[in-house]
Amino acid sequence: MAGKAAGMTVFAVEDEFSEPLREKKLALADGWVRDYTEFI
């Protein structure tokens, strides 16, 4: 949320800890990745 407030592009990263928040993360983020290797 801080990144969005700063006008930045924000990607959500899938993880087990925040699985219950997945839909909220998708709604707030500009994109979604399963892990950081997708940026390479």
KEKOL-732548 format. One line per 2 residues: number of its first residue (from 1); their letters; for each residue x, z, y of N, C-alpha, C. Coordinates in nm, 2 decimals, m for minus. Layout:
! KEKOL-732548
NUM	A	X/Z/Y/X/Z/Y/X/Z/Y  ...
END
This chain:
! KEKOL-732548
1	MA	0.08/0.00/m0.12/0.00/0.00/0.00/0.09/0.00/0.13  0.20/0.06/0.12/0.29/0.06/0.23/0.34/m0.08/0.26
3	GK	0.38/m0.15/0.16/0.42/m0.29/0.18/0.31/m0.37/0.25  0.19/m0.36/0.20/0.08/m0.44/0.27/0.06/m0.40/0.41
5	AA	0.07/m0.27/0.44/0.06/m0.22/0.58/0.17/m0.27/0.67  0.29/m0.30/0.61/0.40/m0.35/0.68/0.39/m0.50/0.69
7	GM	0.29/m0.57/0.63/0.28/m0.71/0.64/0.36/m0.79/0.54  0.40/m0.72/0.43/0.49/m0.78/0.33/0.41/m0.84/0.22
9	TV	0.47/m0.93/0.15/0.41/m0.98/0.02/0.43/m0.88/m0.09  0.33/m0.84/m0.16/0.34/m0.74/m0.26/0.30/m0.79/m0.40
11	FA	0.39/m0.76/m0.49/0.36/m0.79/m0.63/0.34/m0.66/m0.71  0.24/m0.66/m0.79/0.22/m0.54/m0.88/0.30/m0.57/m1.01
13	VE	0.35/m0.47/m1.07/0.43/m0.48/m1.20/0.35/m0.40/m1.30  0.32/m0.47/m1.41/0.25/m0.40/m1.52/0.33/m0.29/m1.58
15	DE	0.27/m0.18/m1.61/0.34/m0.07/m1.68/0.23/0.02/m1.75  0.27/0.09/m1.85/0.18/0.18/m1.92/0.12/0.29/m1.84
17	FS	0.20/0.35/m1.75/0.16/0.46/m1.67/0.04/0.43/m1.59  0.04/0.31/m1.52/m0.07/0.28/m1.43/m0.17/0.19/m1.49
19	EP	m0.18/0.17/m1.62/m0.28/0.09/m1.68/m0.42/0.12/m1.64  m0.46/0.24/m1.62/m0.60/0.27/m1.58/m0.62/0.22/m1.43
21	LR	m0.52/0.19/m1.36/m0.53/0.14/m1.22/m0.52/m0.01/m1.21  m0.51/m0.08/m1.32/m0.48/m0.22/m1.32/m0.57/m0.30/m1.23
23	EK	m0.70/m0.29/m1.24/m0.79/m0.36/m1.15/m0.77/m0.34/m1.00  m0.74/m0.21/m0.97/m0.71/m0.18/m0.83/m0.58/m0.24/m0.78
25	KL	m0.48/m0.24/m0.87/m0.35/m0.30/m0.83/m0.37/m0.45/m0.82  m0.45/m0.51/m0.90/m0.47/m0.66/m0.89/m0.54/m0.69/m0.76
27	AL	m0.63/m0.61/m0.72/m0.71/m0.63/m0.60/m0.62/m0.62/m0.47  m0.53/m0.53/m0.47/m0.44/m0.50/m0.36/m0.32/m0.59/m0.35
29	AD	m0.27/m0.64/m0.46/m0.15/m0.71/m0.46/m0.17/m0.86/m0.44  m0.06/m0.93/m0.39/m0.06/m1.07/m0.37/m0.03/m1.15/m0.50
31	GW	0.03/m1.08/m0.60/0.07/m1.14/m0.72/0.08/m1.03/m0.83  0.10/m1.07/m0.95/0.12/m0.98/m1.07/0.22/m1.03/m1.16
33	VR	0.31/m0.94/m1.21/0.41/m0.97/m1.31/0.41/m0.87/m1.42  0.45/m0.91/m1.54/0.45/m0.82/m1.65/0.58/m0.74/m1.65
35	DY	0.69/m0.80/m1.60/0.82/m0.72/m1.58/0.90/m0.79/m1.48  1.01/m0.73/m1.44/1.09/m0.78/m1.33/1.16/m0.91/m1.36
37	TE	1.18/m0.94/m1.49/1.25/m1.06/m1.53/1.17/m1.19/m1.48  1.05/m1.18/m1.45/0.97/m1.29/m1.41/1.01/m1.34/m1.27
39	FI	1.09/m1.26/m1.20/1.14/m1.29/m1.06/1.26/m1.38/m1.07  1.33/m1.38/m1.19/1.45/m1.45/m1.20/1.43/m1.60/m1.22
END
